């Protein structure tokens, strides 16, 4: 099974009963929660935890989500979610891509893209990416 881009950061997921909606499959909001979860885990892996964000008085907040739901997942399905940083302008924004696959079949269930903007936590105002953000996120940058 191959991923859309090289060198993904991957987490394993299992669809919990609480994720299932009235249609009998994982609710679309759950996919968005998984996108948020992997974003944080990847940032932590790169050395940028929530505690570090607070120390720097900066945060990356969602500016835009694009989610393409390609196929459903069901209770107990084992999934793999990958993320890549595909753009970091070095000033204010970075963009992640995501791909969700069914572990057993390799079928892609979701492709997504999120654009983040840097803010100052104390004021909520847009602010330039700190040098540490540029370094950590820049090292993880993958060409599309």
C-alpha positions in Angstrom: 0.0 0.0 0.0 1.4 3.4 -0.9 0.5 6.8 0.4 -0.2 9.9 -1.6 3.1 11.6 -0.5 6.4 10.3 0.8 7.4 10.0 4.5 4.0 10.3 6.2 3.5 10.7 9.9 1.0 7.9 10.7 -1.4 7.1 13.6 -3.5 3.9 13.9 -7.2 4.3 14.7 -10.0 1.9 15.5 -13.6 3.1 14.9 -15.3 3.1 18.4 -19.0 2.4 18.9 -19.3 6.1 20.0 -18.2 7.2 16.5 -21.1 5.5 14.8 -24.1 7.7 13.7 -27.7 6.9 12.8 -26.6 5.7 9.4 -24.5 2.9 10.9 -21.1 4.3 9.9 -18.5 6.7 11.5 -19.9 10.2 11.6 -18.2 12.8 9.4 -17.4 14.9 12.5 -15.3 11.9 13.8 -13.1 12.2 10.8 -12.5 15.8 11.6 -11.6 14.9 15.2 -9.1 12.4 13.9 -7.6 15.1 11.7 -7.2 17.3 14.8 -5.7 14.4 16.8 -3.0 13.6 14.2 -2.1 17.3 13.8 -1.4 17.5 17.5 0.5 14.2 17.6 2.6 15.3 14.7 3.4 18.7 16.2 4.3 17.0 19.5 6.6 14.6 17.6 8.3 17.6 16.0 8.8 19.1 19.5 5.9 21.6 19.5 3.6 20.6 22.3 0.7 22.6 23.7 2.9 23.5 26.6 5.5 24.9 24.2 2.9 26.8 22.3 1.9 28.4 25.6 5.5 29.2 26.5 5.9 31.0 23.1 2.5 32.7 23.4 1.7 31.4 19.9 -0.6 28.8 18.3 -1.5 27.5 15.0 -5.3 27.8 14.5 -7.5 26.5 11.8 -8.2 28.9 9.0 -9.7 26.5 6.5 -10.6 22.8 6.4 -11.2 20.9 3.2 -12.4 17.3 3.7 -13.2 14.9 0.9 -15.2 11.9 2.2 -14.5 9.1 -0.2 -15.9 6.0 1.6 -17.4 5.2 5.0 -15.9 3.4 7.9 -17.7 1.1 10.4 -17.5 0.1 14.0 -14.2 -1.8 14.8 -12.6 -0.9 11.5 -8.9 -0.5 11.9 -7.7 2.6 10.0 -4.4 4.5 9.4 -4.3 8.2 9.2 -1.3 10.0 7.7 -0.4 13.7 7.6 2.2 15.8 5.8 3.1 19.5 6.1 3.0 20.6 2.4 3.4 24.4 2.8 4.9 26.7 5.4 5.3 30.3 4.2 7.6 31.1 7.0 5.5 34.1 8.0 2.0 33.3 9.1 0.6 30.1 7.6 1.2 26.4 7.2 -0.8 23.7 5.4 -1.2 20.0 6.2 -2.6 17.3 4.0 -4.2 14.1 5.3 -5.1 10.7 4.0 -7.2 8.1 5.9 -7.0 4.5 4.8 -8.6 1.3 5.8 -5.9 -0.9 7.2 -6.9 -4.2 5.8 -7.9 -3.1 2.3 -5.8 0.0 1.8 -8.8 1.9 0.5 -8.6 5.6 0.9 -11.6 6.8 2.9 -10.7 10.5 3.2 -8.4 13.1 1.8 -8.2 16.4 3.5 -6.3 19.7 3.7 -6.1 22.2 6.5 -4.6 25.7 6.4 -3.4 27.0 9.8 -2.6 30.6 10.7 -0.3 31.6 13.6 -1.8 33.7 16.3 -0.6 35.2 19.6 -2.4 33.3 22.3 -2.7 36.2 24.7 -4.4 38.5 22.2 -5.8 36.1 19.6 -4.3 38.3 16.9 -2.3 37.1 13.9 1.4 37.0 14.5 4.5 35.9 12.7 5.6 32.3 13.1 8.3 32.1 15.8 11.7 30.9 14.6 11.1 27.6 16.5 7.9 27.0 14.5 9.6 27.8 11.2 12.5 25.4 12.1 10.3 22.5 13.4 7.6 22.7 10.8 10.0 23.6 8.0 12.1 20.4 8.6 8.9 18.3 8.1 7.9 20.0 4.8 7.1 17.6 2.0 6.7 18.6 -1.6 3.3 17.8 -3.2 
